[in-house]
Amino acid sequence: MSNSQRFNSVWDALEDSPEQAENMKLRAELMTQIRQYVESLNMTQQAAAKSLGLTQPRLNELLHGRLDRFSLDKLVNVLARAGKHVTVTVSDEEVA
């Protein structure tokens, strides 16, 4: 019999608290949306970065998933510059 613990997401397993895990889940989702948007532009990282109000190295960090480098506020602002609207839905805690 295994004593392995089950988690709802990888973030629940990696982060120290449910609050940190939730924050990382949200940042990962926003970064995914930004990555998809940038890929759809079919332009250089330099041009895409400029259109989003970022430097090319900063966009590169974002595209490579450096979650620790971006706050939720920053990611929402980048999406707004891309013409995207972020909607928040709050629900009861998921049951494992």
Backbone as a chain_set.jsonl record, in Angstrom:
{"seq": "MSNSQRFNSVWDALEDSPEQAENMKLRAELMTQIRQYVESLNMTQQAAAKSLGLTQPRLNELLHGRLDRFSLDKLVNVLARAGKHVTVTVSDEEVA", "coords": {"N": [[0.838, -1.178, 0.0], [0.549, 2.179, -0.805], [1.758, 5.291, 0.476], [1.43, 7.599, -0.866], [0.717, 10.975, -1.525], [-2.046, 12.74, -2.882], [-2.62, 15.344, -5.208], [-4.444, 18.203, -6.413], [-3.329, 19.707, -8.422], [-0.149, 20.297, -10.029], [0.928, 22.558, -8.899], [-0.183, 22.625, -6.36], [1.253, 20.608, -5.205], [3.862, 21.581, -5.321], [4.046, 24.132, -4.097], [4.227, 25.941, -0.939], [1.916, 26.69, 0.385], [-1.699, 26.741, 0.12], [-2.518, 29.211, -0.842], [-0.28, 30.255, -2.201], [-0.066, 28.319, -4.17], [-2.458, 28.702, -5.592], [-2.036, 31.273, -6.598], [0.146, 30.794, -8.299], [-1.054, 29.055, -10.148], [-2.856, 30.785, -11.401], [-1.071, 32.689, -12.504], [0.337, 31.026, -14.273], [-1.694, 30.337, -16.084], [-2.315, 32.864, -17.213], [0.161, 33.465, -18.377], [0.281, 31.458, -20.3], [-1.781, 32.251, -22.002], [-0.696, 34.664, -22.942], [1.592, 33.707, -24.255], [0.404, 32.189, -26.318], [-0.867, 34.258, -27.694], [1.356, 35.814, -28.55], [2.637, 33.955, -30.208], [0.743, 33.833, -32.218], [1.091, 36.216, -33.515], [3.149, 36.133, -35.356], [5.646, 37.479, -35.544], [8.869, 38.944, -34.84], [10.475, 38.404, -31.639], [11.412, 40.797, -30.643], [9.804, 42.758, -31.922], [7.266, 41.923, -31.046], [7.58, 42.208, -28.29], [7.897, 44.986, -28.078], [5.338, 45.827, -28.896], [3.888, 44.982, -26.735], [4.799, 46.473, -24.682], [7.129, 45.677, -23.419], [10.576, 44.715, -22.831], [12.711, 42.883, -25.075], [14.288, 40.857, -23.742], [12.748, 40.561, -21.417], [10.261, 39.681, -22.415], [11.154, 37.26, -23.422], [11.744, 35.894, -21.043], [9.155, 35.616, -20.073], [7.97, 34.045, -22.103], [9.352, 31.73, -21.707], [8.33, 30.757, -19.411], [9.005, 31.817, -16.852], [7.714, 32.094, -14.136], [8.185, 33.125, -11.593], [9.141, 35.636, -12.03], [7.14, 37.397, -12.714], [4.372, 39.27, -11.7], [0.87, 38.896, -10.888], [-0.454, 41.292, -11.485], [1.281, 42.46, -13.412], [1.097, 40.605, -15.508], [-1.634, 40.788, -16.163], [-1.655, 43.418, -17.079], [-0.02, 43.195, -19.367], [-1.606, 41.522, -20.941], [-3.784, 43.228, -21.302], [-2.6, 45.201, -22.891], [-2.385, 43.685, -25.127], [-4.893, 43.708, -26.006], [-6.638, 42.068, -24.728], [-9.113, 40.894, -22.433], [-9.238, 40.21, -19.052], [-10.984, 37.992, -17.075], [-12.303, 37.264, -13.904], [-13.236, 34.482, -12.022], [-14.735, 33.325, -9.161], [-14.899, 30.546, -7.103], [-16.168, 27.914, -4.963], [-13.849, 26.04, -3.003], [-12.14, 23.383, -4.595], [-12.909, 19.933, -4.299], [-10.848, 17.276, -3.404]], "CA": [[0.0, 0.0, 0.0], [1.353, 3.395, -0.966], [1.399, 6.462, 1.278], [1.581, 8.77, -1.719], [-0.29, 12.014, -1.368], [-2.612, 13.189, -4.15], [-2.816, 16.783, -5.308], [-5.301, 18.626, -7.522], [-2.475, 20.224, -9.494], [1.28, 20.293, -9.732], [1.207, 23.701, -8.023], [-0.534, 22.229, -5.003], [2.351, 19.772, -4.718], [5.126, 22.318, -5.265], [4.025, 25.345, -3.276], [4.142, 25.748, 0.506], [0.584, 26.964, 0.914], [-2.749, 26.787, -0.904], [-2.556, 30.557, -1.408], [0.805, 30.344, -3.182], [-0.41, 27.43, -5.283], [-3.503, 29.357, -6.384], [-1.394, 32.382, -7.297], [0.949, 30.236, -9.388], [-1.98, 28.544, -11.165], [-3.357, 31.932, -12.161], [0.018, 33.24, -13.317], [0.622, 30.086, -15.366], [-2.765, 30.47, -17.083], [-2.136, 34.132, -17.92], [1.355, 33.345, -19.227], [-0.089, 30.616, -21.443], [-2.556, 33.097, -22.909], [0.241, 35.604, -23.577], [2.424, 32.932, -25.18], [-0.418, 31.889, -27.491], [-1.059, 35.513, -28.418], [2.622, 36.173, -29.206], [2.839, 33.007, -31.305], [-0.192, 34.156, -33.299], [1.509, 37.461, -34.171], [4.108, 35.84, -36.424], [6.656, 38.54, -35.636], [10.027, 38.695, -33.994], [10.29, 38.695, -30.219], [11.668, 42.228, -30.453], [8.608, 43.489, -32.334], [6.181, 41.539, -30.142], [7.861, 42.828, -26.996], [7.603, 46.418, -28.197], [3.888, 46.012, -28.947], [3.341, 44.665, -25.42], [5.405, 47.347, -23.683], [8.18, 44.933, -22.729], [11.838, 44.557, -23.549], [12.815, 41.535, -25.639], [14.678, 39.879, -22.722], [11.623, 40.355, -20.495], [9.325, 38.821, -23.126], [11.77, 35.939, -23.485], [11.505, 35.267, -19.733], [7.733, 35.279, -20.025], [7.718, 32.944, -23.027], [10.0, 30.536, -21.174], [7.645, 30.33, -18.196], [9.63, 32.265, -15.602], [6.601, 32.569, -13.319], [8.674, 33.865, -10.434], [9.545, 36.981, -12.461], [5.987, 38.19, -13.126], [3.227, 39.33, -10.786], [-0.439, 38.856, -11.552], [-0.703, 42.632, -12.034], [2.066, 42.649, -14.633], [0.538, 39.755, -16.56], [-2.905, 41.389, -16.574], [-1.318, 44.6, -17.873], [0.469, 42.747, -20.674], [-2.774, 41.061, -21.697], [-4.573, 44.412, -21.673], [-1.916, 45.804, -24.047], [-2.659, 42.802, -26.268], [-6.309, 43.832, -26.337], [-7.356, 40.962, -24.09], [-9.798, 41.205, -21.184], [-9.11, 39.126, -18.08], [-12.158, 37.836, -16.238], [-12.052, 36.462, -12.708], [-14.358, 33.713, -11.501], [-14.435, 32.798, -7.843], [-15.773, 29.41, -6.791], [-15.804, 27.202, -3.753], [-12.656, 25.212, -3.113], [-12.356, 22.079, -5.218], [-12.738, 18.785, -3.424], [-9.891, 16.324, -3.997]], "C": [[0.883, 1.242, 0.0], [0.831, 4.505, -0.064], [1.486, 7.732, 0.452], [0.399, 9.714, -1.537], [-0.767, 12.442, -2.746], [-2.888, 14.683, -4.082], [-3.703, 17.092, -6.504], [-4.498, 19.154, -8.695], [-1.021, 20.134, -9.069], [1.633, 21.436, -8.784], [0.87, 23.385, -6.583], [0.584, 21.395, -4.38], [3.625, 20.577, -4.492], [5.161, 23.477, -4.279], [3.781, 25.028, -1.803], [2.749, 25.945, 1.077], [-0.442, 26.941, -0.223], [-2.825, 28.153, -1.587], [-1.489, 30.726, -2.484], [0.493, 29.485, -4.4], [-1.451, 28.083, -6.187], [-2.925, 30.5, -7.208], [-0.592, 31.872, -8.488], [0.063, 29.671, -10.504], [-2.488, 29.686, -12.04], [-2.272, 32.523, -13.048], [0.333, 32.327, -14.5], [-0.429, 30.202, -16.467], [-2.608, 31.759, -17.883], [-0.92, 34.084, -18.84], [1.064, 32.493, -20.458], [-0.862, 31.431, -22.463], [-1.655, 34.089, -23.65], [1.101, 34.875, -24.601], [1.652, 32.621, -26.457], [-0.64, 33.138, -28.335], [0.204, 35.878, -29.202], [2.891, 35.247, -30.379], [1.929, 33.324, -32.492], [0.219, 35.407, -34.074], [2.429, 37.242, -35.357], [5.079, 36.994, -36.639], [7.804, 38.2, -34.709], [9.688, 38.986, -32.539], [10.478, 40.186, -29.954], [10.413, 43.047, -30.793], [7.43, 43.183, -31.411], [6.358, 42.199, -28.781], [7.498, 44.306, -27.019], [6.093, 46.659, -28.184], [3.23, 45.753, -27.594], [3.931, 45.532, -24.302], [6.465, 46.669, -22.842], [9.487, 45.05, -23.494], [11.87, 43.134, -24.099], [13.282, 40.529, -24.587], [13.54, 39.561, -21.737], [10.566, 39.465, -21.147], [9.867, 37.396, -23.201], [11.577, 35.191, -22.164], [10.061, 34.792, -19.624], [7.44, 34.052, -20.888], [8.331, 31.633, -22.555], [9.486, 30.175, -19.781], [8.273, 30.728, -16.882], [8.579, 32.918, -14.701], [7.045, 33.453, -12.162], [9.032, 35.313, -10.766], [8.378, 37.91, -12.775], [4.873, 38.12, -12.092], [1.935, 39.185, -11.592], [-0.749, 40.199, -12.196], [0.014, 42.833, -13.361], [1.47, 41.844, -15.784], [-0.798, 40.286, -17.065], [-2.645, 42.608, -17.45], [-0.826, 44.226, -19.271], [-0.701, 42.28, -21.528], [-3.651, 42.228, -22.138], [-3.936, 45.109, -22.871], [-2.126, 44.985, -25.313], [-4.125, 42.873, -26.687], [-7.159, 42.723, -25.744], [-7.964, 41.437, -22.775], [-9.691, 39.989, -20.267], [-10.345, 39.134, -17.185], [-11.819, 36.919, -15.069], [-13.342, 35.769, -12.293], [-13.928, 33.122, -10.17], [-15.429, 31.687, -7.552], [-15.332, 28.787, -5.483], [-14.606, 26.321, -4.038], [-13.003, 23.856, -3.7], [-12.121, 20.97, -4.197], [-11.857, 17.773, -4.133], [-10.529, 14.991, -4.281]], "O": [[1.861, 1.316, 0.744], [-0.376, 4.645, 0.138], [1.602, 8.825, 1.005], [-0.751, 9.294, -1.413], [0.028, 12.501, -3.684], [-3.322, 15.214, -3.06], [-3.722, 16.348, -7.485], [-4.937, 19.059, -9.841], [-0.71, 19.921, -7.897], [2.535, 21.3, -7.958], [1.567, 23.832, -5.673], [0.828, 21.468, -3.176], [4.386, 20.286, -3.569], [6.205, 23.764, -3.692], [3.209, 23.993, -1.461], [2.437, 25.418, 2.145], [-0.086, 27.104, -1.39], [-3.156, 28.242, -2.769], [-1.76, 31.275, -3.553], [0.762, 29.885, -5.533], [-1.337, 28.022, -7.411], [-3.281, 30.677, -8.373], [-0.647, 32.457, -9.57], [0.399, 29.799, -11.681], [-2.542, 29.569, -13.264], [-2.52, 32.826, -14.215], [0.571, 32.808, -15.608], [-0.094, 30.169, -17.651], [-2.752, 31.747, -19.105], [-0.964, 34.602, -19.956], [1.559, 32.789, -21.545], [-0.621, 31.311, -23.665], [-1.834, 34.323, -24.845], [1.312, 35.382, -25.702], [2.185, 32.771, -27.556], [-0.602, 33.072, -29.564], [0.126, 36.212, -30.385], [3.328, 35.701, -31.436], [2.309, 33.104, -33.642], [-0.266, 35.628, -35.184], [2.485, 38.071, -36.265], [5.305, 37.43, -37.767], [7.715, 37.28, -33.896], [8.742, 39.715, -32.241], [9.772, 40.766, -29.129], [10.017, 43.926, -30.028], [6.682, 44.087, -31.038], [5.395, 42.69, -28.192], [6.869, 44.815, -26.091], [5.621, 47.59, -27.532], [2.135, 46.25, -27.334], [3.608, 45.351, -23.128], [6.681, 47.038, -21.687], [9.502, 45.436, -24.663], [11.127, 42.273, -23.629], [12.728, 39.431, -24.528], [13.4, 38.425, -21.285], [10.027, 38.576, -20.487], [9.112, 36.435, -23.056], [11.281, 33.996, -22.162], [9.792, 33.693, -19.139], [6.746, 33.132, -20.454], [7.889, 30.555, -22.951], [10.11, 29.396, -19.059], [8.09, 30.034, -15.882], [8.561, 34.137, -14.529], [6.361, 34.41, -11.8], [9.207, 36.127, -9.859], [8.59, 39.086, -13.07], [4.481, 37.035, -11.662], [1.923, 39.333, -12.814], [-1.248, 40.25, -13.32], [-0.579, 43.32, -14.323], [1.354, 42.344, -16.903], [-1.069, 40.241, -18.265], [-3.333, 42.813, -18.451], [-1.185, 44.881, -20.25], [-0.776, 42.609, -22.712], [-4.201, 42.207, -23.239], [-4.644, 45.561, -23.772], [-2.058, 45.508, -26.426], [-4.547, 42.18, -27.613], [-8.272, 42.469, -26.206], [-7.391, 42.284, -22.089], [-10.019, 38.872, -20.667], [-10.701, 40.163, -16.61], [-11.127, 35.915, -15.238], [-14.402, 36.391, -12.223], [-12.876, 32.491, -10.072], [-16.637, 31.852, -7.727], [-14.26, 29.093, -4.962], [-14.379, 25.907, -5.175], [-14.019, 23.254, -3.355], [-11.241, 21.07, -3.343], [-12.076, 17.445, -5.299], [-9.865, 14.082, -4.779]]}, "num_chains": 1, "name": "protein.A"}
